[in-house]
């Protein structure tokens, strides 16, 4: 859901994109998948299987696939740690993992079971969505469904706008305050939207320590946050009190856009819808 909040006498807007805002596209190709009992443990891979039209073939999912439609499917890697006993109890004929699937002992146990294990590449950028969808589509033998799904992202095109956006990763309860730079993941989203990621233009590392001096130097028009990040610093008032925020153009007018934590950097079939909604909100806040 989308909501708008104001701050007393300030001209201020905070636009939030929740997980429920962005629907999952579902392809219906009529193809018969190669595997009938799938445990999808690679980051966001269960959502890809569902988008291809075969949620009914899922018997286990990854913790990052958070769609309400998948709630009845067991999470086999709670806390991002695979439970091999749970996985094998579901009698899968295919297990999908990526380089981040862990622990190694669990992977070793699954390999000894004789069940087909396929490793796909995971990357935190828009191009990685195509890579993931094509890999899973090929595994399941679904060329028509895959082609239909990938068209949703290959047709994205937006005119460039000179709006400077800064992505901040905040976990106030853990005293983590970071500025997103080149390779943060948000840079790929903003680039696809035709907007400027002022952090990636100036910082070569994915994340750097947030300082007042750096914030003032970058002086963004809009600040992008994860929803829980804003909550972790006490909401808008707590955020505005962080060193340097009030000295930026975005901070002075509370031009903030937040996105559900599990959605922003998921890079899956909901990414095209997220890009459309996020660009719309950023442009609206910057106006």
C-alpha positions in Angstrom: 0.0 0.0 0.0 1.1 3.5 -0.7 0.8 6.2 1.9 1.7 9.9 2.3 2.7 11.6 5.6 3.5 15.2 6.4 5.7 16.8 9.1 3.9 19.6 10.9 4.9 23.0 9.4 7.6 21.6 7.1 7.0 20.9 3.5 7.7 17.2 3.6 6.8 13.9 2.1 7.6 10.3 2.8 6.4 7.8 0.3 6.5 4.2 1.2 6.3 1.2 -1.2 5.3 -1.9 0.8 5.6 -5.5 -0.3 1.9 -5.6 -1.0 2.1 -2.8 -3.5 3.9 -4.8 -6.2 2.1 -7.9 -7.6 3.9 -10.9 -9.0 3.3 -11.4 -12.7 2.1 -15.0 -13.4 2.9 -16.5 -16.8 0.6 -19.3 -18.2 2.4 -21.1 -21.0 0.8 -24.5 -20.7 4.3 -26.1 -20.8 5.1 -29.2 -18.7 8.1 -28.6 -16.4 10.9 -31.1 -16.2 10.6 -31.4 -12.4 7.5 -31.8 -10.3 8.8 -31.3 -6.7 11.0 -28.3 -6.4 12.9 -26.9 -3.4 14.0 -23.4 -4.4 16.7 -22.2 -2.0 18.6 -19.7 -4.2 17.8 -16.1 -3.2 14.3 -15.2 -4.5 14.2 -18.3 -6.7 10.8 -19.5 -5.5 9.3 -16.3 -6.7 10.7 -17.0 -10.2 9.2 -20.5 -10.2 5.9 -19.0 -9.2 6.1 -16.3 -11.8 6.8 -18.9 -14.5 3.4 -20.4 -13.5 4.5 -23.4 -11.4 4.0 -22.5 -7.7 2.1 -25.8 -7.4 5.4 -27.6 -8.1 7.2 -25.9 -5.1 7.5 -28.0 -2.0 10.1 -25.8 -0.3 11.2 -22.2 -0.6 13.9 -19.7 0.3 13.5 -17.2 3.1 13.8 -14.3 0.6 10.7 -15.4 -1.4 8.1 -13.7 0.8 5.0 -13.5 -1.4 1.7 -14.0 0.5 0.8 -16.6 -2.2 3.7 -18.8 -1.1 2.9 -18.7 2.6 1.8 -22.3 2.7 5.1 -23.5 1.3 7.7 -24.3 4.0 10.8 -22.1 4.3 13.8 -24.5 4.2 16.5 -22.0 5.1 15.2 -20.0 8.0 17.8 -17.5 9.1 19.5 -18.2 5.7 20.7 -21.6 7.1 19.5 -24.6 5.1 17.9 -27.5 7.0 18.8 -30.6 5.0 16.5 -32.8 7.1 13.5 -30.6 6.2 14.5 -30.4 2.5 14.8 -34.2 2.1 11.6 -34.8 4.0 9.8 -33.0 1.2 11.1 -35.6 -1.4 12.2 -33.1 -4.0 13.4 -34.0 -7.4 15.2 -30.7 -7.9 17.0 -28.4 -5.4 18.0 -24.9 -6.6 20.8 -23.1 -4.7 23.2 -20.3 -5.3 26.7 -19.3 -4.0 25.2 -17.8 -0.9 23.3 -21.0 0.1 24.8 -22.3 3.4 26.1 -23.9 5.5 28.5 -26.1 3.5 27.7 -29.1 5.7 24.1 -28.9 4.7 25.0 -28.7 1.0 27.2 -31.7 1.4 24.4 -33.7 3.0 22.1 -32.8 0.1 24.7 -33.8 -2.5 25.0 -37.2 -0.9 21.2 -37.8 -1.2 21.3 -38.2 -5.0 18.7 -35.5 -5.6 19.5 -33.2 -8.5 21.1 -30.0 -7.2 21.5 -27.0 -9.6 23.5 -23.9 -8.7 22.4 -20.7 -10.4 24.1 -17.3 -10.4 22.8 -14.6 -8.1 23.7 -10.9 -8.6 22.3 -7.7 -7.1 21.5 -5.8 -10.3 18.7 -5.6 -12.8 20.7 -7.6 -15.4 20.9 -10.4 -12.8 17.1 -10.7 -13.0 17.3 -11.9 -16.6 20.2 -14.3 -15.7 18.2 -15.8 -12.8 15.0 -16.2 -14.8 16.7 -17.7 -17.8 18.6 -20.2 -15.6 15.5 -21.4 -13.8 13.4 -21.4 -16.9 16.1 -23.6 -18.6 16.3 -25.9 -15.6 12.5 -26.5 -15.8 12.3 -26.7 -19.6 10.0 -23.7 -20.0 11.2 -21.7 -23.0 7.9 -20.0 -23.7 7.2 -19.0 -20.1 10.8 -17.7 -19.7 10.5 -15.6 -22.9 7.3 -14.1 -21.7 8.7 -13.3 -18.2 11.9 -11.8 -19.5 10.0 -9.4 -21.8 8.8 -7.6 -18.7 12.2 -6.5 -17.9 13.8 -6.1 -21.3 11.1 -3.6 -22.3 11.8 -1.2 -19.4 12.8 2.2 -20.7 12.6 5.6 -19.1 13.9 9.1 -20.1 16.7 10.5 -18.0 15.9 12.9 -15.3 18.5 15.0 -13.4 17.3 13.9 -10.0 20.0 13.1 -7.5 19.1 10.1 -5.3 21.1 8.8 -2.4 20.5 5.3 -1.0 21.2 4.9 2.7 21.4 1.6 4.5 20.4 2.1 8.2 20.1 -0.2 11.1 19.9 2.2 14.0 19.5 -0.5 16.6 22.8 -2.0 15.5 24.5 1.4 15.0 24.9 0.7 11.2 24.8 3.8 9.1 26.0 3.3 5.5 25.9 5.3 2.2 25.2 3.2 -0.9 27.8 3.5 -3.6 28.8 1.7 -6.8 27.5 -1.9 -6.6 25.0 -1.4 -3.8 22.2 -2.8 -5.9 20.2 0.4 -5.6 22.5 2.0 -8.2 21.3 -0.5 -10.8 17.7 0.2 -10.1 18.2 4.0 -10.2 20.2 3.7 -13.4 17.4 1.7 -15.1 14.9 4.4 -14.0 17.0 7.1 -15.7 17.8 8.8 -12.4 21.1 9.7 -10.8 22.5 7.7 -8.0 24.7 10.4 -6.5 26.3 7.8 -4.2 27.5 5.6 -7.0 28.8 8.6 -8.9 31.1 9.5 -6.1 31.8 6.3 -4.1 33.6 3.4 -5.6 32.6 0.9 -2.9 29.1 -0.6 -2.5 28.8 0.8 1.0 30.8 3.5 2.9 30.4 4.9 6.4 27.8 7.6 6.6 29.3 10.9 7.7 27.8 14.4 7.9 30.6 15.7 5.7 29.9 13.2 3.0 26.1 13.8 3.1 26.6 17.5 2.7 29.0 17.0 -0.1 26.6 14.7 -2.0 23.5 16.9 -1.3 20.8 14.6 -2.7 17.4 15.7 -3.9 15.8 12.6 -2.6 16.9 9.9 -0.1 16.0 6.3 -0.6 15.7 4.0 2.5 14.5 0.6 3.4 11.3 0.7 5.5 12.8 -1.0 8.5 15.8 1.3 8.2 13.7 4.4 8.8 11.9 2.6 11.6 15.2 1.7 13.2 16.2 5.3 13.7 12.9 6.4 15.2 11.0 7.4 12.0 11.2 10.6 10.2 12.0 12.7 13.2 14.8 10.5 14.3 16.1 10.3 10.8 16.1 14.1 10.5 18.3 14.4 13.6 21.1 12.2 12.2 24.3 14.3 11.6 24.2 15.9 8.2 20.7 14.9 7.1 19.2 18.3 7.8 21.9 20.0 5.8 21.0 18.2 2.6 18.4 19.3 0.1 16.5 16.1 0.7 16.7 16.4 4.5 15.5 20.0 4.6 12.2 19.0 3.0 12.1 15.4 4.2 12.1 14.1 0.7 12.3 10.4 1.5 11.1 7.3 -0.3 11.1 4.0 1.5 10.7 0.5 0.2 10.0 -2.8 2.0 13.3 -4.4 3.0 12.6 -7.8 1.3 11.5 -6.1 -1.9 14.0 -3.4 -2.7 17.0 -5.6 -3.5 15.2 -8.8 -4.3 15.9 -8.6 -8.0 13.3 -11.0 -9.3 10.0 -11.0 -11.2 8.6 -8.2 -9.1 11.5 -5.9 -10.0 9.9 -4.4 -13.2 6.8 -3.4 -11.1 9.0 -2.0 -8.3 11.0 0.1 -10.8 7.9 1.6 -12.2 6.4 2.5 -8.7 9.7 3.6 -7.3 10.5 6.0 -10.2 7.0 7.4 -9.9 7.4 8.1 -6.2 10.9 9.6 -6.5 9.8 12.0 -9.2 6.7 12.9 -7.2 8.8 13.6 -4.0 11.4 15.6 -6.0 8.8 17.9 -7.6 
